[in-house]
Amino acid sequence: MIQNGQLLAVFNSAHRVMKAEDILKKAGLAILLIPAPRALSTDCGLAIRYSSDIYDSVFLALSSAKLLPASIYRKNSDSHYEEMWTPEISDHKI
């Protein structure tokens, strides 16, 4: 279940999302690989769920591995996800 305020990192392939999961788990970060919600358009159908409290750590780990997601969303309500970051946005702060 995705709680309001949690973040979802969406990737453009199953290979990339599983590699990102491995990197983040090895870094000791509390993340979970989940099926992407229907409200989000994803190429691979998977997403990484995590708390906004660890956003900087997740972003740094993925950036260091040159494995940034296609986009990052924040769940705002039961059916609304706000796109918070894409590679086109230069500032990674959420």
N, C-alpha and C positions, 0 to 999 in steps of 0.2 A: 504494500500500500504506500502511496506517495502522500506525504503530509504537506499541507500548505506551507510555503516558504522553502521547501527543499528544492534542490537543483538537479537538473538532468543534463548530462553531457551526451549529445547525439553524434554519432560518427557515420561516415558514408560507406562503411563495409563491416561485415561481421568480423573479419580478420583484424581490422583496426580497433574495434571496440574490445575484443578479447585480449589483444595485446595491451591496450590501455588498462584493462582490468588487472592484468598481471603486474604491470608497472606500479599501479596504485596500491595494490595489496602488498607487494614487496616493500613499498615505502611505509607500510603500517597504517594506511589511511582507511577510515571506516566508510567503505563504498559498497554498493551492491549492484550487480549486473541484473537488469530487469527487462521484461518485454516493454518496448516503447508504448506509451499510451496512444490510443487511436487518434487522439486530438493532434498528435504531432506527426509530421510527415518525415519519415526516415527511410533511408535506402536499405538498411539491414534489419529493421524491426527490433533492435535492442538499444538500450540506453544505460548509462551509469548514473545511479542515484546517489546523492550525497548531501550532507548538511551544508548550508551556506557558511557555517563556522569554519569549515576547512577549505573553502573556495581557493584561497591563495596557495595553499599547499598542493591541492590538486592541479591547479593551473601551472605552478612551477614544475611539478614532476612531469606533467605532460609536455610542457614547453621544452624542458631539458632533453626529453626523449624525442623531440621533433614529431610529436604525435598529438597535435591539438585537435579537438573535436570540430565537426562541421558547424555546430552551434551549441549554445547552452541556454536552457530554459529554466524559469522559476515557476513553480506551481503557485498560483494566486488564489484559486478557488476550486471547487469540485470539478469544473470542466474547463477552466481557463489556464493556459500556460503562456507566459510572457517570454518572448525571446530576449535574452539579456546580453548575449555575446555572439559574435560571428568573427571569422578571421578579418573581415573588412573593418571591424571596429578596432581602432588602435589602442584604446585604453582598456585593459583587462579587468578593471575594478567593477564589481557588481554592487 
